[in-house]
């Protein structure tokens, strides 16, 4: 009787326990079905900061570990040579502008009057040479002068005529002014000088090195006095907000996610804190080359790399840190790709 009574009590208890286990198990399965949990690491994002010029470093404004904002001055190069080059280029622009202005202004009235006076002088000289030549010609007919005197007078007359023609041509050019081709050439020279001046100014500006993005100075590679070259970095800048999480999704779960979907990120170092993020990239190919023929079992082993952007306003997500990524699957597909960057919705002060 005692055994029957124990059995009669145990059966309901087992049924209740089984029902509870089934309910909890079903709830866990339901929760897992509503979100996709992935595991990954915070990816390292770095920028190598280098001068776009060659010279000796004069000043470094930051140290390792310093936080910088976009546009902050981090280093300066000795600018003396580039300042001189810029000043010379600016002077050449001014000189070419004066040349163009002179051509556009044309011939001055005083220069035209001077050319007219030269024409009159040449005419008088030519008239005098003509009279001398005709006189010698008559005297030579009467055998009063020699043939040499006649030839000299004729040569002087021809020279005077040539001088008169040259001065008349000079007067014509003075009245017409510069040729349009000369003006066009002067305009082109001004543009070339201005381009050279802009290049010199850019080279001078390149003696200052600015941070292109906000982040933390991770490495200080060169020091003041070192020679800097475009191919030699001065600093290594670690980008901290947003950061990237590198994770992998299996082939069966690939169709459940899409770029732009919201994600929740947690870490072991800050239990209970959730960092907002979103899927930014899904690799179009698997991490390994599959066989030409894949069975159903092998297809489930394919994994694809994804990149999840994570908001990191307080720099708590460190590069290389292991994290857990939870992606809610009950997101409307039609609004996924239009989702704005979460980090821009709630701006935080930089540390």
Secondary structure, DSSP 8 states (H G I E B T S, - for coil): -HHHHHHHHHHHHHHHHHHHHHHHHHHHHHHHHHEEEEEEEEE--EEEE--SS-EEEEEE---TT-EE-TT-EEEEE--HHHHHHHHHHHHHHHHHHHHHHHHHH---HHHHHHHHHHHHHHHHHHHHHHHHHHHHHHHHHTT-S-HHHHHHHHHHHHHHHHHHHHHHHHHHHHHH-S-HHHHHHHHHHHHHHHHHHHHHHHHHHTTEEE-SS-EEEEEE---TTSEE-TTS-SEEEE--SSEEEEEEEEGGGGGG--TT-EEEEE-STTTT--EEEEEEEE-SS-SS---SS--HHHHTT-EEEEEEEE--TTS-S-TT-EEEEEEES---GGGTTT---GGGTS-----
